[in-house]
């Protein structure tokens, strides 16, 4: 069953994504946004690792056809890096270890700064 969660900015409770797909298994993480042709402003994914890591939290943009706003969040909920990821790039690695990778519309990057806190809402199906 597909799981979704709300993502909030912990500093002020503002909702960043109302319904982000929670990807905590290999196949969901591998698939990501590959092969999709369009990205809506409210589309989002959270790629979940077992613990903070730079290597495990790295992403690729192969077979992704649009820019993504990518935010890396550590186990404490702190944003440790963010980047505008371009299509067909081989690798993006966070500057600091992260457990969660939030991928969404590039406009997501305008709403957050490194050091901000993120909160994940309750599970939704």
Biopython code that builds the backbone (N, CA, C, O; Angstrom):
import numpy as np
from Bio.PDB.StructureBuilder import StructureBuilder

atoms = [
    (1, "UNK", "N", (0.841, -1.179, 0.000)),
    (1, "UNK", "CA", (0.000, 0.000, 0.000)),
    (1, "UNK", "C", (0.892, 1.250, 0.000)),
    (1, "UNK", "O", (1.840, 1.344, 0.779)),
    (2, "UNK", "N", (0.587, 2.177, -0.854)),
    (2, "UNK", "CA", (1.355, 3.406, -0.935)),
    (2, "UNK", "C", (1.054, 4.300, 0.254)),
    (2, "UNK", "O", (-0.100, 4.505, 0.633)),
    (3, "UNK", "N", (2.117, 4.819, 0.825)),
    (3, "UNK", "CA", (1.996, 5.679, 2.001)),
    (3, "UNK", "C", (2.403, 7.102, 1.625)),
    (3, "UNK", "O", (3.326, 7.310, 0.838)),
    (4, "UNK", "N", (1.700, 8.072, 2.198)),
    (4, "UNK", "CA", (1.996, 9.480, 1.979)),
    (4, "UNK", "C", (2.105, 10.181, 3.321)),
    (4, "UNK", "O", (1.533, 9.730, 4.313)),
    (5, "UNK", "N", (2.837, 11.282, 3.350)),
    (5, "UNK", "CA", (2.944, 12.088, 4.570)),
    (5, "UNK", "C", (2.966, 13.571, 4.212)),
    (5, "UNK", "O", (3.419, 13.972, 3.140)),
    (6, "UNK", "N", (2.470, 14.352, 5.133)),
    (6, "UNK", "CA", (2.548, 15.800, 5.022)),
    (6, "UNK", "C", (3.937, 16.236, 5.503)),
    (6, "UNK", "O", (4.477, 15.682, 6.461)),
    (7, "UNK", "N", (4.500, 17.227, 4.828)),
    (7, "UNK", "CA", (5.808, 17.749, 5.222)),
    (7, "UNK", "C", (5.633, 19.207, 5.611)),
    (7, "UNK", "O", (5.129, 20.024, 4.841)),
    (8, "UNK", "N", (6.072, 19.512, 6.848)),
    (8, "UNK", "CA", (5.937, 20.875, 7.370)),
    (8, "UNK", "C", (7.305, 21.458, 7.686)),
    (8, "UNK", "O", (8.254, 20.742, 8.003)),
    (9, "UNK", "N", (7.375, 22.762, 7.591)),
    (9, "UNK", "CA", (8.548, 23.475, 8.056)),
    (9, "UNK", "C", (8.388, 23.632, 9.557)),
    (9, "UNK", "O", (7.464, 24.300, 10.020)),
    (10, "UNK", "N", (9.283, 23.020, 10.317)),
    (10, "UNK", "CA", (9.163, 23.002, 11.770)),
    (10, "UNK", "C", (9.288, 24.369, 12.415)),
    (10, "UNK", "O", (8.776, 24.580, 13.514)),
    (11, "UNK", "N", (9.962, 25.305, 11.750)),
    (11, "UNK", "CA", (10.170, 26.639, 12.312)),
    (11, "UNK", "C", (8.851, 27.381, 12.518)),
    (11, "UNK", "O", (8.669, 28.065, 13.526)),
    (12, "UNK", "N", (7.926, 27.242, 11.552)),
    (12, "UNK", "CA", (6.666, 27.991, 11.655)),
    (12, "UNK", "C", (5.418, 27.150, 11.352)),
    (12, "UNK", "O", (4.306, 27.678, 11.351)),
    (13, "UNK", "N", (5.592, 25.852, 11.097)),
    (13, "UNK", "CA", (4.453, 24.975, 10.844)),
    (13, "UNK", "C", (3.862, 25.072, 9.456)),
    (13, "UNK", "O", (2.851, 24.435, 9.163)),
    (14, "UNK", "N", (4.493, 25.877, 8.584)),
    (14, "UNK", "CA", (3.999, 26.019, 7.214)),
    (14, "UNK", "C", (4.108, 24.688, 6.469)),
    (14, "UNK", "O", (5.125, 24.002, 6.570)),
    (15, "UNK", "N", (3.075, 24.328, 5.731)),
    (15, "UNK", "CA", (3.067, 23.079, 4.971)),
    (15, "UNK", "C", (3.860, 23.275, 3.676)),
    (15, "UNK", "O", (3.563, 24.163, 2.877)),
    (16, "UNK", "N", (4.875, 22.426, 3.488)),
    (16, "UNK", "CA", (5.670, 22.459, 2.258)),
    (16, "UNK", "C", (5.061, 21.556, 1.195)),
    (16, "UNK", "O", (4.956, 21.937, 0.029)),
    (17, "UNK", "N", (4.664, 20.361, 1.605)),
    (17, "UNK", "CA", (3.997, 19.405, 0.710)),
    (17, "UNK", "C", (2.875, 18.738, 1.496)),
    (17, "UNK", "O", (3.108, 18.211, 2.584)),
    (18, "UNK", "N", (1.665, 18.756, 0.957)),
    (18, "UNK", "CA", (0.534, 18.164, 1.669)),
    (18, "UNK", "C", (0.541, 16.652, 1.616)),
    (18, "UNK", "O", (0.063, 15.988, 2.535)),
    (19, "UNK", "N", (1.083, 16.108, 0.539)),
    (19, "UNK", "CA", (0.972, 14.660, 0.328)),
    (19, "UNK", "C", (2.182, 14.161, -0.446)),
    (19, "UNK", "O", (2.123, 13.995, -1.664)),
    (20, "UNK", "N", (3.275, 13.925, 0.264)),
    (20, "UNK", "CA", (4.499, 13.418, -0.361)),
    (20, "UNK", "C", (4.540, 11.902, -0.228)),
    (20, "UNK", "O", (4.246, 11.356, 0.835)),
    (21, "UNK", "N", (4.902, 11.233, -1.304)),
    (21, "UNK", "CA", (4.997, 9.774, -1.275)),
    (21, "UNK", "C", (6.194, 9.364, -0.419)),
    (21, "UNK", "O", (7.306, 9.851, -0.627)),
    (22, "UNK", "N", (5.968, 8.476, 0.534)),
    (22, "UNK", "CA", (6.987, 7.992, 1.465)),
    (22, "UNK", "C", (7.644, 6.764, 0.839)),
    (22, "UNK", "O", (6.998, 5.726, 0.696)),
    (23, "UNK", "N", (8.913, 6.868, 0.466)),
    (23, "UNK", "CA", (9.627, 5.803, -0.241)),
    (23, "UNK", "C", (10.689, 5.207, 0.674)),
    (23, "UNK", "O", (11.804, 5.722, 0.760)),
    (24, "UNK", "N", (10.339, 4.124, 1.355)),
    (24, "UNK", "CA", (11.281, 3.519, 2.285)),
    (24, "UNK", "C", (11.712, 2.109, 1.876)),
    (24, "UNK", "O", (12.312, 1.380, 2.666)),
    (25, "UNK", "N", (11.398, 1.733, 0.630)),
    (25, "UNK", "CA", (11.873, 0.444, 0.128)),
    (25, "UNK", "C", (12.676, 0.665, -1.159)),
    (25, "UNK", "O", (12.564, 1.707, -1.805)),
    (26, "UNK", "N", (13.467, -0.313, -1.507)),
    (26, "UNK", "CA", (14.405, -0.179, -2.622)),
    (26, "UNK", "C", (13.716, 0.189, -3.939)),
    (26, "UNK", "O", (14.175, 1.090, -4.640)),
    (27, "UNK", "N", (12.641, -0.486, -4.278)),
    (27, "UNK", "CA", (12.004, -0.254, -5.576)),
    (27, "UNK", "C", (11.397, 1.149, -5.683)),
    (27, "UNK", "O", (11.500, 1.788, -6.730)),
    (28, "UNK", "N", (10.767, 1.630, -4.606)),
    (28, "UNK", "CA", (10.210, 2.992, -4.637)),
    (28, "UNK", "C", (11.316, 4.037, -4.755)),
    (28, "UNK", "O", (11.173, 5.019, -5.485)),
    (29, "UNK", "N", (12.425, 3.822, -4.032)),
    (29, "UNK", "CA", (13.540, 4.773, -4.087)),
    (29, "UNK", "C", (14.197, 4.751, -5.465)),
    (29, "UNK", "O", (14.560, 5.800, -5.997)),
    (30, "UNK", "N", (14.349, 3.565, -6.040)),
    (30, "UNK", "CA", (14.963, 3.448, -7.357)),
    (30, "UNK", "C", (14.112, 4.131, -8.416)),
    (30, "UNK", "O", (14.636, 4.815, -9.296)),
    (31, "UNK", "N", (12.818, 3.949, -8.333)),
    (31, "UNK", "CA", (11.895, 4.517, -9.320)),
    (31, "UNK", "C", (11.853, 6.045, -9.234)),
    (31, "UNK", "O", (11.997, 6.724, -10.251)),
    (32, "UNK", "N", (11.657, 6.588, -8.034)),
    (32, "UNK", "CA", (11.610, 8.037, -7.864)),
    (32, "UNK", "C", (10.731, 8.700, -8.909)),
    (32, "UNK", "O", (9.584, 8.304, -9.118)),
    (33, "UNK", "N", (11.283, 9.713, -9.561)),
    (33, "UNK", "CA", (10.560, 10.415, -10.630)),
    (33, "UNK", "C", (11.048, 9.997, -12.019)),
    (33, "UNK", "O", (10.766, 10.683, -13.002)),
    (34, "UNK", "N", (11.783, 8.869, -12.111)),
    (34, "UNK", "CA", (12.282, 8.454, -13.423)),
    (34, "UNK", "C", (11.139, 8.135, -14.372)),
    (34, "UNK", "O", (10.103, 7.600, -13.979)),
    (35, "UNK", "N", (11.359, 8.476, -15.622)),
    (35, "UNK", "CA", (10.459, 8.216, -16.747)),
    (35, "UNK", "C", (9.171, 9.039, -16.735)),
    (35, "UNK", "O", (8.373, 8.920, -17.664)),
    (36, "UNK", "N", (8.945, 9.857, -15.729)),
    (36, "UNK", "CA", (7.773, 10.740, -15.751)),
    (36, "UNK", "C", (8.080, 11.920, -16.636)),
    (36, "UNK", "O", (9.235, 12.335, -16.734)),
    (37, "UNK", "N", (7.081, 12.464, -17.277)),
    (37, "UNK", "CA", (7.275, 13.576, -18.209)),
    (37, "UNK", "C", (6.935, 14.933, -17.611)),
    (37, "UNK", "O", (7.383, 15.960, -18.121)),
    (38, "UNK", "N", (6.137, 14.955, -16.523)),
    (38, "UNK", "CA", (5.706, 16.221, -15.941)),
    (38, "UNK", "C", (5.763, 16.152, -14.418)),
    (38, "UNK", "O", (5.675, 15.077, -13.824)),
    (39, "UNK", "N", (5.910, 17.303, -13.813)),
    (39, "UNK", "CA", (5.945, 17.407, -12.358)),
    (39, "UNK", "C", (5.031, 18.550, -11.940)),
    (39, "UNK", "O", (5.250, 19.699, -12.324)),
    (40, "UNK", "N", (4.009, 18.233, -11.153)),
    (40, "UNK", "CA", (3.110, 19.264, -10.636)),
    (40, "UNK", "C", (3.758, 19.945, -9.433)),
    (40, "UNK", "O", (4.641, 19.376, -8.790)),
    (41, "UNK", "N", (3.318, 21.153, -9.138)),
    (41, "UNK", "CA", (3.878, 21.925, -8.023)),
    (41, "UNK", "C", (3.688, 21.223, -6.681)),
    (41, "UNK", "O", (4.453, 21.467, -5.748)),
    (42, "UNK", "N", (2.678, 20.351, -6.565)),
    (42, "UNK", "CA", (2.422, 19.678, -5.298)),
    (42, "UNK", "C", (2.920, 18.230, -5.261)),
    (42, "UNK", "O", (2.659, 17.514, -4.295)),
    (43, "UNK", "N", (3.636, 17.793, -6.307)),
    (43, "UNK", "CA", (4.226, 16.452, -6.314)),
    (43, "UNK", "C", (5.446, 16.413, -5.411)),
    (43, "UNK", "O", (6.229, 17.362, -5.372)),
    (44, "UNK", "N", (5.607, 15.325, -4.691)),
    (44, "UNK", "CA", (6.791, 15.189, -3.852)),
    (44, "UNK", "C", (7.030, 13.763, -3.419)),
    (44, "UNK", "O", (6.106, 12.956, -3.319)),
    (45, "UNK", "N", (8.298, 13.469, -3.163)),
    (45, "UNK", "CA", (8.727, 12.164, -2.661)),
    (45, "UNK", "C", (9.627, 12.372, -1.450)),
    (45, "UNK", "O", (10.321, 13.384, -1.354)),
    (46, "UNK", "N", (9.614, 11.424, -0.538)),
    (46, "UNK", "CA", (10.589, 11.395, 0.546)),
    (46, "UNK", "C", (11.291, 10.042, 0.446)),
    (46, "UNK", "O", (10.678, 8.998, 0.673)),
    (47, "UNK", "N", (12.577, 10.068, 0.106)),
    (47, "UNK", "CA", (13.382, 8.856, 0.050)),
    (47, "UNK", "C", (13.981, 8.660, 1.434)),
    (47, "UNK", "O", (14.696, 9.531, 1.930)),
    (48, "UNK", "N", (13.697, 7.530, 2.059)),
    (48, "UNK", "CA", (14.047, 7.298, 3.458)),
    (48, "UNK", "C", (15.171, 6.265, 3.550)),
    (48, "UNK", "O", (15.052, 5.154, 3.032)),
    (49, "UNK", "N", (16.253, 6.642, 4.210)),
    (49, "UNK", "CA", (17.367, 5.724, 4.475)),
    (49, "UNK", "C", (17.285, 5.242, 5.916)),
    (49, "UNK", "O", (16.525, 5.791, 6.713)),
    (50, "UNK", "N", (18.062, 4.219, 6.254)),
    (50, "UNK", "CA", (18.041, 3.658, 7.608)),
    (50, "UNK", "C", (18.712, 4.570, 8.631)),
    (50, "UNK", "O", (18.346, 4.567, 9.806)),
    (51, "UNK", "N", (19.698, 5.353, 8.180)),
    (51, "UNK", "CA", (20.412, 6.262, 9.075)),
    (51, "UNK", "C", (21.062, 7.364, 8.246)),
    (51, "UNK", "O", (21.062, 7.309, 7.016)),
    (52, "UNK", "N", (21.612, 8.358, 8.925)),
    (52, "UNK", "CA", (22.299, 9.456, 8.239)),
    (52, "UNK", "C", (23.502, 8.932, 7.461)),
    (52, "UNK", "O", (24.299, 8.151, 7.981)),
    (53, "UNK", "N", (23.622, 9.372, 6.208)),
    (53, "UNK", "CA", (24.740, 8.966, 5.362)),
    (53, "UNK", "C", (24.831, 9.914, 4.174)),
    (53, "UNK", "O", (23.809, 10.367, 3.659)),
    (54, "UNK", "N", (26.034, 10.211, 3.744)),
    (54, "UNK", "CA", (26.189, 11.000, 2.520)),
    (54, "UNK", "C", (26.004, 10.098, 1.292)),
    (54, "UNK", "O", (25.326, 10.471, 0.336)),
    (55, "UNK", "N", (26.610, 8.917, 1.331)),
    (55, "UNK", "CA", (26.572, 8.012, 0.177)),
    (55, "UNK", "C", (25.166, 7.474, -0.057)),
    (55, "UNK", "O", (24.658, 7.551, -1.176)),
    (56, "UNK", "N", (24.526, 6.930, 0.982)),
    (56, "UNK", "CA", (23.189, 6.344, 0.829)),
    (56, "UNK", "C", (22.150, 7.395, 0.442)),
    (56, "UNK", "O", (21.150, 7.065, -0.195)),
    (57, "UNK", "N", (22.370, 8.649, 0.817)),
    (57, "UNK", "CA", (21.409, 9.713, 0.509)),
    (57, "UNK", "C", (21.700, 10.396, -0.825)),
    (57, "UNK", "O", (21.007, 11.345, -1.193)),
    (58, "UNK", "N", (22.699, 9.934, -1.546)),
    (58, "UNK", "CA", (22.980, 10.527, -2.855)),
    (58, "UNK", "C", (21.897, 10.095, -3.844)),
    (58, "UNK", "O", (21.276, 9.044, -3.683)),
    (59, "UNK", "N", (21.686, 10.908, -4.853)),
    (59, "UNK", "CA", (20.653, 10.617, -5.855)),
    (59, "UNK", "C", (21.256, 10.737, -7.251)),
    (59, "UNK", "O", (22.316, 11.335, -7.437)),
    (60, "UNK", "N", (20.565, 10.160, -8.222)),
    (60, "UNK", "CA", (20.907, 10.348, -9.629)),
    (60, "UNK", "C", (19.708, 10.977, -10.326)),
    (60, "UNK", "O", (18.587, 10.927, -9.822)),
    (61, "UNK", "N", (19.955, 11.563, -11.479)),
    (61, "UNK", "CA", (18.882, 12.176, -12.266)),
    (61, "UNK", "C", (18.771, 11.526, -13.647)),
    (61, "UNK", "O", (18.211, 12.116, -14.572)),
    (62, "UNK", "N", (19.305, 10.313, -13.782)),
    (62, "UNK", "CA", (19.201, 9.598, -15.053)),
    (62, "UNK", "C", (17.739, 9.241, -15.322)),
    (62, "UNK", "O", (17.045, 8.733, -14.442)),
    (63, "UNK", "N", (17.288, 9.506, -16.527)),
    (63, "UNK", "CA", (15.908, 9.260, -16.950)),
    (63, "UNK", "C", (14.886, 10.119, -16.225)),
    (63, "UNK", "O", (13.703, 9.782, -16.191)),
    (64, "UNK", "N", (15.332, 11.227, -15.645)),
    (64, "UNK", "CA", (14.439, 12.246, -15.086)),
    (64, "UNK", "C", (14.460, 13.400, -16.075)),
    (64, "UNK", "O", (15.535, 13.878, -16.437)),
    (65, "UNK", "N", (13.298, 13.854, -16.518)),
    (65, "UNK", "CA", (13.192, 14.787, -17.635)),
    (65, "UNK", "C", (12.909, 16.232, -17.236)),
    (65, "UNK", "O", (12.596, 17.054, -18.097)),
    (66, "UNK", "N", (13.011, 16.554, -15.959)),
    (66, "UNK", "CA", (12.731, 17.916, -15.496)),
    (66, "UNK", "C", (13.589, 18.211, -14.278)),
    (66, "UNK", "O", (14.104, 17.294, -13.638)),
    (67, "UNK", "N", (13.743, 19.493, -13.955)),
    (67, "UNK", "CA", (14.486, 19.901, -12.758)),
    (67, "UNK", "C", (13.713, 19.482, -11.503)),
    (67, "UNK", "O", (12.484, 19.425, -11.504)),
    (68, "UNK", "N", (14.455, 19.195, -10.443)),
    (68, "UNK", "CA", (13.854, 18.890, -9.144)),
    (68, "UNK", "C", (14.468, 19.773, -8.065)),
    (68, "UNK", "O", (15.665, 20.055, -8.093)),
    (69, "UNK", "N", (13.656, 20.201, -7.129)),
    (69, "UNK", "CA", (14.160, 20.801, -5.909)),
    (69, "UNK", "C", (14.411, 19.680, -4.925)),
    (69, "UNK", "O", (13.491, 18.944, -4.568)),
    (70, "UNK", "N", (15.662, 19.543, -4.480)),
    (70, "UNK", "CA", (16.032, 18.435, -3.600)),
    (70, "UNK", "C", (16.521, 18.996, -2.269)),
    (70, "UNK", "O", (17.353, 19.902, -2.222)),
    (71, "UNK", "N", (15.980, 18.433, -1.189)),
    (71, "UNK", "CA", (16.332, 18.855, 0.167)),
    (71, "UNK", "C", (16.781, 17.618, 0.941)),
    (71, "UNK", "O", (16.087, 16.601, 0.958)),
    (72, "UNK", "N", (17.940, 17.715, 1.576)),
    (72, "UNK", "CA", (18.443, 16.628, 2.415)),
    (72, "UNK", "C", (18.221, 16.984, 3.880)),
    (72, "UNK", "O", (18.530, 18.093, 4.316)),
    (73, "UNK", "N", (17.679, 16.026, 4.633)),
    (73, "UNK", "CA", (17.313, 16.232, 6.031)),
    (73, "UNK", "C", (17.940, 15.115, 6.872)),
    (73, "UNK", "O", (17.842, 13.938, 6.522)),
    (74, "UNK", "N", (18.578, 15.489, 7.976)),
    (74, "UNK", "CA", (19.190, 14.460, 8.826)),
    (74, "UNK", "C", (18.159, 13.857, 9.782)),
    (74, "UNK", "O", (16.998, 14.266, 9.804)),
    (75, "UNK", "N", (18.603, 12.888, 10.560)),
    (75, "UNK", "CA", (17.715, 12.160, 11.463)),
    (75, "UNK", "C", (17.092, 13.055, 12.533)),
    (75, "UNK", "O", (16.054, 12.717, 13.102)),
    (76, "UNK", "N", (17.724, 14.194, 12.804)),
    (76, "UNK", "CA", (17.201, 15.157, 13.779)),
    (76, "UNK", "C", (16.181, 16.113, 13.176)),
    (76, "UNK", "O", (15.631, 16.959, 13.882)),
    (77, "UNK", "N", (15.921, 15.985, 11.864)),
    (77, "UNK", "CA", (14.953, 16.842, 11.198)),
    (77, "UNK", "C", (15.525, 18.147, 10.674)),
    (77, "UNK", "O", (14.772, 19.026, 10.254)),
    (78, "UNK", "N", (16.845, 18.287, 10.690)),
    (78, "UNK", "CA", (17.484, 19.518, 10.226)),
    (78, "UNK", "C", (17.861, 19.409, 8.746)),
    (78, "UNK", "O", (18.425, 18.405, 8.311)),
    (79, "UNK", "N", (17.545, 20.450, 7.983)),
    (79, "UNK", "CA", (17.970, 20.495, 6.588)),
    (79, "UNK", "C", (19.478, 20.707, 6.559)),
    (79, "UNK", "O", (19.991, 21.689, 7.095)),
    (80, "UNK", "N", (20.186, 19.764, 5.918)),
    (80, "UNK", "CA", (21.644, 19.839, 5.865)),
    (80, "UNK", "C", (22.159, 20.281, 4.499)),
    (80, "UNK", "O", (23.327, 20.649, 4.373)),
    (81, "UNK", "N", (21.304, 20.249, 3.473)),
    (81, "UNK", "CA", (21.712, 20.687, 2.136)),
    (81, "UNK", "C", (20.466, 20.802, 1.266)),
    (81, "UNK", "O", (19.420, 20.227, 1.568)),
    (82, "UNK", "N", (20.599, 21.555, 0.186)),
    (82, "UNK", "CA", (19.534, 21.652, -0.813)),
    (82, "UNK", "C", (20.176, 21.982, -2.139)),
    (82, "UNK", "O", (21.239, 22.600, -2.187)),
    (83, "UNK", "N", (19.519, 21.563, -3.236)),
    (83, "UNK", "CA", (20.094, 21.793, -4.554)),
    (83, "UNK", "C", (18.992, 21.750, -5.616)),
    (83, "UNK", "O", (17.979, 21.069, -5.457)),
    (84, "UNK", "N", (19.213, 22.487, -6.691)),
    (84, "UNK", "CA", (18.379, 22.358, -7.881)),
    (84, "UNK", "C", (19.019, 21.271, -8.734)),
    (84, "UNK", "O", (20.070, 21.493, -9.334)),
    (85, "UNK", "N", (18.398, 20.103, -8.792)),
    (85, "UNK", "CA", (18.935, 18.963, -9.527)),
    (85, "UNK", "C", (18.469, 19.031, -10.977)),
    (85, "UNK", "O", (17.278, 19.170, -11.253)),
    (86, "UNK", "N", (19.414, 18.932, -11.888)),
    (86, "UNK", "CA", (19.153, 19.024, -13.327)),
    (86, "UNK", "C", (18.990, 17.631, -13.937)),
    (86, "UNK", "O", (19.605, 16.675, -13.465)),
    (87, "UNK", "N", (18.171, 17.512, -14.975)),
    (87, "UNK", "CA", (17.955, 16.217, -15.627)),
    (87, "UNK", "C", (19.263, 15.596, -16.127)),
    (87, "UNK", "O", (20.195, 16.286, -16.539)),
    (88, "UNK", "N", (19.286, 14.275, -16.070)),
    (88, "UNK", "CA", (20.348, 13.459, -16.650)),
    (88, "UNK", "C", (21.709, 13.631, -15.980)),
    (88, "UNK", "O", (22.719, 13.242, -16.567)),
    (89, "UNK", "N", (21.776, 14.193, -14.782)),
    (89, "UNK", "CA", (23.049, 14.285, -14.069)),
    (89, "UNK", "C", (23.296, 12.959, -13.353)),
    (89, "UNK", "O", (22.362, 12.330, -12.856)),
    (90, "UNK", "N", (24.536, 12.550, -13.306)),
    (90, "UNK", "CA", (24.889, 11.245, -12.767)),
    (90, "UNK", "C", (24.714, 11.164, -11.248)),
    (90, "UNK", "O", (24.274, 10.137, -10.731)),
    (91, "UNK", "N", (25.057, 12.239, -10.531)),
    (91, "UNK", "CA", (25.022, 12.121, -9.080)),
    (91, "UNK", "C", (24.942, 13.475, -8.390)),
    (91, "UNK", "O", (25.570, 14.447, -8.810)),
    (92, "UNK", "N", (24.157, 13.513, -7.328)),
    (92, "UNK", "CA", (24.127, 14.628, -6.385)),
    (92, "UNK", "C", (24.316, 14.022, -4.996)),
    (92, "UNK", "O", (23.584, 13.117, -4.596)),
    (93, "UNK", "N", (25.307, 14.533, -4.268)),
    (93, "UNK", "CA", (25.636, 14.029, -2.936)),
    (93, "UNK", "C", (25.494, 15.187, -1.950)),
    (93, "UNK", "O", (26.004, 16.278, -2.208)),
    (94, "UNK", "N", (24.806, 14.966, -0.822)),
    (94, "UNK", "CA", (24.643, 16.066, 0.140)),
    (94, "UNK", "C", (25.979, 16.455, 0.782)),
    (94, "UNK", "O", (26.896, 15.640, 0.881)),
    (95, "UNK", "N", (26.069, 17.717, 1.215)),
    (95, "UNK", "CA", (27.282, 18.220, 1.869)),
    (95, "UNK", "C", (27.497, 17.602, 3.245)),
    (95, "UNK", "O", (28.626, 17.555, 3.734)),
    (96, "UNK", "N", (26.426, 17.130, 3.868)),
    (96, "UNK", "CA", (26.495, 16.510, 5.191)),
    (96, "UNK", "C", (25.615, 15.256, 5.181)),
    (96, "UNK", "O", (24.718, 15.147, 4.345)),
    (97, "UNK", "N", (25.854, 14.316, 6.089)),
    (97, "UNK", "CA", (25.030, 13.110, 6.131)),
    (97, "UNK", "C", (23.545, 13.431, 6.320)),
    (97, "UNK", "O", (23.182, 14.344, 7.061)),
    (98, "UNK", "N", (22.701, 12.665, 5.639)),
    (98, "UNK", "CA", (21.253, 12.860, 5.704)),
    (98, "UNK", "C", (20.567, 11.498, 5.723)),
    (98, "UNK", "O", (21.098, 10.506, 5.222)),
    (99, "UNK", "N", (19.392, 11.476, 6.304)),
    (99, "UNK", "CA", (18.569, 10.262, 6.311)),
    (99, "UNK", "C", (17.406, 10.360, 5.325)),
    (99, "UNK", "O", (16.966, 9.350, 4.775)),
    (100, "UNK", "N", (16.910, 11.580, 5.105)),
    (100, "UNK", "CA", (15.747, 11.791, 4.248)),
    (100, "UNK", "C", (16.132, 12.675, 3.069)),
    (100, "UNK", "O", (16.860, 13.655, 3.222)),
    (101, "UNK", "N", (15.633, 12.312, 1.890)),
    (101, "UNK", "CA", (15.817, 13.127, 0.693)),
    (101, "UNK", "C", (14.423, 13.508, 0.218)),
    (101, "UNK", "O", (13.636, 12.644, -0.169)),
    (102, "UNK", "N", (14.120, 14.788, 0.247)),
    (102, "UNK", "CA", (12.822, 15.272, -0.216)),
    (102, "UNK", "C", (13.004, 15.798, -1.629)),
    (102, "UNK", "O", (13.817, 16.692, -1.866)),
    (103, "UNK", "N", (12.250, 15.243, -2.566)),
    (103, "UNK", "CA", (12.299, 15.680, -3.957)),
    (103, "UNK", "C", (10.953, 16.276, -4.325)),
    (103, "UNK", "O", (9.906, 15.704, -4.022)),
    (104, "UNK", "N", (10.988, 17.430, -4.981)),
    (104, "UNK", "CA", (9.748, 18.070, -5.387)),
    (104, "UNK", "C", (9.998, 19.113, -6.444)),
    (104, "UNK", "O", (11.068, 19.167, -7.050)),
    (105, "UNK", "N", (8.998, 19.940, -6.657)),
    (105, "UNK", "CA", (9.073, 21.032, -7.626)),
    (105, "UNK", "C", (10.205, 21.978, -7.217)),
    (105, "UNK", "O", (10.429, 22.176, -6.023)),
    (106, "UNK", "N", (10.917, 22.561, -8.171)),
    (106, "UNK", "CA", (12.003, 23.489, -7.833)),
    (106, "UNK", "C", (11.588, 24.640, -6.915)),
    (106, "UNK", "O", (12.424, 25.160, -6.175)),
    (107, "UNK", "N", (10.331, 25.042, -6.945)),
    (107, "UNK", "CA", (9.866, 26.137, -6.082)),
    (107, "UNK", "C", (9.983, 25.789, -4.601)),
    (107, "UNK", "O", (9.961, 26.682, -3.753)),
    (108, "UNK", "N", (10.106, 24.520, -4.287)),
    (108, "UNK", "CA", (10.290, 24.069, -2.906)),
    (108, "UNK", "C", (11.538, 24.690, -2.289)),
    (108, "UNK", "O", (11.566, 24.984, -1.094)),
    (109, "UNK", "N", (12.564, 24.886, -3.102)),
    (109, "UNK", "CA", (13.843, 25.413, -2.608)),
    (109, "UNK", "C", (13.726, 26.840, -2.088)),
    (109, "UNK", "O", (14.486, 27.242, -1.207)),
    (110, "UNK", "N", (12.785, 27.604, -2.624)),
    (110, "UNK", "CA", (12.603, 28.997, -2.202)),
    (110, "UNK", "C", (11.992, 29.101, -0.804)),
    (110, "UNK", "O", (12.040, 30.160, -0.179)),
    (111, "UNK", "N", (11.424, 28.007, -0.321)),
    (111, "UNK", "CA", (10.702, 28.021, 0.952)),
    (111, "UNK", "C", (11.541, 27.587, 2.150)),
    (111, "UNK", "O", (11.094, 27.705, 3.291)),
    (112, "UNK", "N", (12.764, 27.079, 1.902)),
    (112, "UNK", "CA", (13.576, 26.526, 2.991)),
    (112, "UNK", "C", (15.015, 27.011, 2.909)),
    (112, "UNK", "O", (15.488, 27.461, 1.865)),
    (113, "UNK", "N", (15.696, 26.904, 4.045)),
    (113, "UNK", "CA", (17.128, 27.210, 4.129)),
    (113, "UNK", "C", (17.825, 26.089, 4.888)),
    (113, "UNK", "O", (17.213, 25.417, 5.718)),
    (114, "UNK", "N", (19.098, 25.892, 4.602)),
    (114, "UNK", "CA", (19.888, 24.947, 5.374)),
    (114, "UNK", "C", (19.839, 25.386, 6.838)),
    (114, "UNK", "O", (20.010, 26.566, 7.147)),
    (115, "UNK", "N", (19.609, 24.440, 7.723)),
    (115, "UNK", "CA", (19.467, 24.738, 9.156)),
    (115, "UNK", "C", (18.021, 24.750, 9.623)),
    (115, "UNK", "O", (17.761, 24.604, 10.817)),
    (116, "UNK", "N", (17.060, 24.923, 8.694)),
    (116, "UNK", "CA", (15.640, 24.855, 9.060)),
    (116, "UNK", "C", (15.302, 23.444, 9.534)),
    (116, "UNK", "O", (16.000, 22.481, 9.215)),
    (117, "UNK", "N", (14.216, 23.343, 10.302)),
    (117, "UNK", "CA", (13.722, 22.059, 10.794)),
    (117, "UNK", "C", (12.530, 21.602, 9.949)),
    (117, "UNK", "O", (11.698, 22.409, 9.534)),
    (118, "UNK", "N", (12.468, 20.301, 9.708)),
    (118, "UNK", "CA", (11.378, 19.685, 8.956)),
    (118, "UNK", "C", (10.633, 18.732, 9.877)),
    (118, "UNK", "O", (11.241, 18.050, 10.702)),
    (119, "UNK", "N", (9.310, 18.689, 9.733)),
    (119, "UNK", "CA", (8.485, 17.735, 10.465)),
    (119, "UNK", "C", (7.699, 16.911, 9.459)),
    (119, "UNK", "O", (7.150, 17.449, 8.497)),
    (120, "UNK", "N", (7.648, 15.605, 9.684)),
    (120, "UNK", "CA", (6.872, 14.709, 8.838)),
    (120, "UNK", "C", (5.578, 14.365, 9.564)),
    (120, "UNK", "O", (5.600, 13.952, 10.724)),
    (121, "UNK", "N", (4.454, 14.535, 8.879)),
    (121, "UNK", "CA", (3.157, 14.256, 9.482)),
    (121, "UNK", "C", (2.869, 12.771, 9.590)),
    (121, "UNK", "O", (3.695, 11.933, 9.229)),
    (122, "UNK", "N", (1.702, 12.464, 10.086)),
    (122, "UNK", "CA", (1.255, 11.078, 10.245)),
    (122, "UNK", "C", (1.079, 10.411, 8.895)),
    (122, "UNK", "O", (0.905, 11.072, 7.871)),
    (123, "UNK", "N", (1.127, 9.102, 8.913)),
    (123, "UNK", "CA", (0.952, 8.329, 7.690)),
    (123, "UNK", "C", (-0.448, 8.494, 7.128)),
    (123, "UNK", "O", (-1.441, 8.532, 7.855)),
    (124, "UNK", "N", (-0.490, 8.593, 5.794)),
    (124, "UNK", "CA", (-1.766, 8.658, 5.081)),
    (124, "UNK", "C", (-1.667, 7.648, 3.944)),
    (124, "UNK", "O", (-0.584, 7.410, 3.410)),
    (125, "UNK", "N", (-2.787, 7.061, 3.579)),
    (125, "UNK", "CA", (-2.786, 6.125, 2.449)),
    (125, "UNK", "C", (-3.584, 6.692, 1.302)),
    (125, "UNK", "O", (-3.702, 6.053, 0.257)),
]
sb = StructureBuilder()
sb.init_structure("model")
sb.init_model(0)
sb.init_chain("A")
sb.init_seg("    ")
for serial, (resi, resn, name, xyz) in enumerate(atoms, 1):
    if name == "N":
        sb.init_residue(resn, " ", resi, " ")
    sb.init_atom(name, np.array(xyz, "f"), 0.0, 1.0, " ", f" {name:<3s}", serial, name[0])
structure = sb.get_structure()
